[in-house]
Amino acid sequence: MTLRVVQWATGGVGVAAVKAVLEHPDLELVGCWVHSPEKAGRDVGEIVGVGPLGVTATDSIDEILASEADAVIYAPLMANPDEVAALLRSGKNVVTPVGWLYPSARSGATMREAAIAGNATLHGTGIAPGGISEKFPLMLSAMSTGVTFLRAEEFSDLRTYEAPDVLRHVMGFGDTPDKALTGPMQKLLDTGFIQAVRMCVDQLGFAADPKIRATQEIAVATAPIASPMGTIEPGQVAGRRFHWEALVDGEPAVRVTVNWLMGEENLDPAWTFGPEGQRYEMEVRGNPDFTVSVKGFQSEVGGEGPEYGVVGTAAHCVNSVPAVCAAPPGIATYLDLPLISGKAAAPKTGTDR
């Protein structure tokens, strides 16, 4: 049976999610919520650049709540818990890359109540956090015994990230070190990455300290650096590194790290991605020790095509919809769902070959 899907917001992830829904054989796009009044009333296909789809975007939350949809892919820049709770109470399953990856009983109580009231399910997913940070390292750990350490790490060049306002005002690039270190980025990242670390700790069975240690580091430019937000001048922030660690007897047992650099030149400290370049990297120490690198989600500077990390995030959401719709009401994490995969591309017609 085809599942009816609403897309919430049409930023980078939202646009990619609409395209992914169109490619999924078990899903049908039936609605779309947009933040901008300029997009409301337009055909969703025209908004995302695929041609008319016969689905009209709306900026009315009430219209979405009243719609006959099975699931909502909720992908704004930042989550509004009241919106998510209302969607769940209206009977719509919610899949989102902006929260509820592995909430505690206390932090997830309101959403769990709303989901049960609406006979719906909430699932947090994504890429990092939401995949590379916990789901895939845990899957890989099945090939080792006596695990003593788990690491997931991102190495990304943010000169490909075409969101200048986010880079400057949220992520703190181009700012002074003091302002960046006291800015909103650490707090915005903490919730998702701390949940990712806790999922790994709980699933592996580490006797870790209950408090996750969160730290950050800054690199500044030593010469002008061209970026999507303009030139970053010497002394301004041009690299950020965040760590989240679960400690056992004072030593890290699980570590998730993000390395965001405006290139590898003219930085102090002289951070680099190493010889493997941009990638996601996962390490398991046990019997045996091994490391896995995943490439392809980070775009090359000056290259063509979309930011594939955004596309991967959207795909993970879309491919999760059937399993989430089939799950019992409440909050479903990766530990509650079956194996999720992509779907084969539709056969090409004779004229497409």
N, C-alpha and C positions, 0 to 999 in steps of 0.2 A: 504494500500500500504506500502510495506517495505521501510524504510528510510535507506539510505546508509550513514554510519558513518566512519569518519577518526579519529583515536586516535593520538593526538599530545603529544609526549613524553611518555616514559615508566618507570618513577620513580614509587614510591609507589602508588600514585593515578592513574597513567596511567595504570599500570598492573591491578589494581582492576577494572578500567573502561573497559578494554578490556574484562575481564571475565564477567562483568555486561552486556555489549553489547551482548555477546554470549547467555546470559540467557533471553534477552528481545525479546518477540515474534514479535515486530514491527520494529526491527533494524537489520541491516546487517553490519558487519565490512568489509570495502572495502579498507582501507589503513591505514598506520601508519607512522608518522614522528618520527625519533629518532635522538638524539643529537650525539651519539657516532658512529664514523665510524666503530667500531667493530660490532655494531648491524645492520648496513645498509646491505641489501642484504639477511638477515636472515628471515626465516618464523616467523611471529609475534607470532604464537602459541608456538614456541620453546622459544622465548624470555620470554614469560610470564609463561611458564611451563604447558601448557595444551595440547601439541602435535601439529602437523602440522595443519594449517588452510587454506593453499593455498593463504595467503596474505603476501606479501613481504614488509618488512620495508625499508624505504628510508630516507636518510639524505638530500634529495633535496627538498627545499621549492617549486621550480618551478614545480616539479612533483605533489606535493599536490595541488598547485593552479590550475593545469590543469586537475586534476582528476574530475570524475563525481560523486561528493559526495553531499549529502544534508546537512550534518552537520559535524562540527569538535568539538571534545571534547578537549579543549585547556588546558593542564595541566602541563606546565613546572614549575620549582621551582619559577621563577619570570617571570612576564609578559613582553613581548616586544610589545609595542603598534603598531609598524610598521608591525609586523607579523599579529597581529589581524586585523588591517585595511586592509591588503592585502587579508586575507582570506575572509573578508566580501565583499570586492570589487569583488572578484572572484565568488560571488554568493553563498557562503557557510554560513549557520547559524553557530554561534559559541556559545557554552556553556562552561563556564570556572569557576573554583574555585579560580582564582587568580586576580580578579578585576571586576570593573563595576557592583557592587552590586546595588548601588543607586546613580549613578553619578549626579552631578548638571548639569544644562543646559550648563554651561561653560565647565566643565571638560569632559563632554561627547560629546561635539560638533563634534570633529573630528571623533569619532567612529560612531556617528549617521549619519554623512554625508557619511561615507564609507558604512555603512549598507544600506542606502537608495539607493546609487549608484549601489550596487550589488543586490538590492531587497532581502536583508537578514536581520537577526535579531541577536542581541547580548544579551546574558543573563548571569549575574553573579550569582553564587550559591555556594554551599559548605555545611559546617557544622557550623563552628564558626570562622569568620563570615560566613553568608550564610544560616543559618537555625535556630540554637538554639539561636543566638544572636538577631534575629529580626522577622523572619517569624513565628516561633512557639509561642513566647511570644505574638505577635500581635493576632494570632489565639485564644490563650487562653484568651486574654483580652475581647473577645466577651462574656465571661461568667461573666463579672463584669460591673458595671456602676459607674460613678463618679470616674474614675481612677485618682489616685494621684501620683502613682509611679510604674515604671516597671523596673525589674532587670533581667539580664541574666548573669550567672556566670559559669565558667569552673573550675573544680578541677581535675588536672591530674598529675600523677606520671610519670615523663619523663625518669625514668630508663628503661622503655620499648621502648623508641624511639631510634631505631638502626640507627642513623645518626650522628655519632660522629663529623664530620666536621661541620655540621649545628649547633649542640649543642654548640660547642666551638667557632667557628669563626663568626656565625651569631647571635646565641641566647645569647652568652656571658657567658655560664656556665664554671666554672673553672677559670674564669678571676678575676681580682680585682674588687671590687665594682665600683670604679671610671671609669674603662674602660668599664664595662658592662653598666653603666648608660649613658655613652656618646657614646656607640656603635650604630650599625645600627638597632637594633631590634625595638625600639620605632617607628622610622620612617617607617620601613617596615610594622608594624602592623597598624599604624594610619589610612591610607587611608580606608582600609576595615572596621575597627571597627567604625570609625567616620561616614561612610556612613550608617552602621547598626543603630547607635544611631539616626541619622537624619531621617531615614525611620520611626522609632518608634515615634519620635517627631511629624513628619508631619502627620502620620496616626492617632495618638491619638489626635492631635490638641493642644498640649501644647504650651503656649506662652513662649517658652524657649529662653534663650540668643542664638544668632546665632553662637557663638563660643563654640565648644565642649571642655571641660576641659580634658586633657590627663595627667595622672600621673603614676609614677611607683615606686615600692619598691623592695628592695633587701634583701635576707637572705643569710648568709654565713655559711659555715660548721664550726662546733666546734670540729669535729673529722674527720678522713678520711672516705669518702663515695665512695663506688664502683658505677660506672656509665658506660654507653656505651662508653664514651670517655676516660675511665680510672679512676684513683682515683682522687677525688676532695679533696684537702688538706684543713686543717683548715685555715680560713680566705678567702678562695676562694668562688665565687658565687655558691650557691647550691639551690637557690629558687628565683623565679621572680614573681612579681605580677603587672599587668597593669590594670588601670581603665580608662574608657571613660565615661564622665558624661555630660548630658545636664542639665543646671541649670535654675530654675525658682525662681526668687527673691533670688538668692544665694543658694538655696537648690536643691539637685539632684532630678530630675523628672524621668530621664531614666539613668540607670547605667549598663554598660557592663564591666565585670571583668574577667580576666584570672589569674588563680593560677597555676603556673608550679613549682613543687617541685621535688627534687631528694630524694624522700622518706620523712618521717615525723620525722625522728630521727636526732639528732646532728645538729640542725639548730638554728641560732640566727638571728632574733627573732624565737621563738619556734612555727612556723606555723604548723598547721595540717589541714587535710581535714574535721575534725569533725567525729562524729560517723557514718555518712552515707558513708564515704570513697569517692573514685573517682566517679565523676558524672558530669552531667550538671544540673544546677538548674535554674528555672525560677520562678519569684515572681511577682504577681500583687497585688497592694493595691488599694482598692476601695470598692465596695459593691457587693460581699464580698471580703475579703482579702484571697489569697490562694497562695500556693507554690507547684510547681511540680518538682520532681527530675527524671532525666532520666539516667539510668545506662545501661551499656553494650557496650558503644563505647570505653571505656578505657580498655586496656588489663591489666591483673594482672602481677606483676613482677614475672618472672620465669615461667609464663604460656605459653601454646602452642597456635599456631594459629596466624593470622595476627593482625595488629593494626586495630581494628574495627572502629576507628574514620576515618582512611584513607578509609576503605571500604565504610563507610557511606557517606563520601564526594563524592566518585566516583559514588555511587548509586544515589545520589541526582542529579548529573550531567546527568547521563544516563537516568534516568526516566523523566528528563525535556525535552529531545530532541523532542518528538512528539509535545508537546505544543509550544515549541519555533519555530519549523518549521512551525507551523500553524499560528503564530502570525504575525501581520503587520510588515513591515520593520522598522528598527530602533533599539532602546534599549528597551528591555522588562524586567521589574523588577517583583518581586513577586506580586506587586500590579496590574500588567497588565495581568497576566496569570491565567488560571483556576486552580482548584484543581489538584495537581499532586500526583499520588500514585505509589506504586510499582506494579508489575505484578505477577500473580500467577505462581508458578513453573510449568514447563512442566510436563505432566503426565509421571510417570515412566513406562517403558516397563516391560514386564514380566520378562526379565532377570535382570532388575535392582532392583526388589522388594526383 
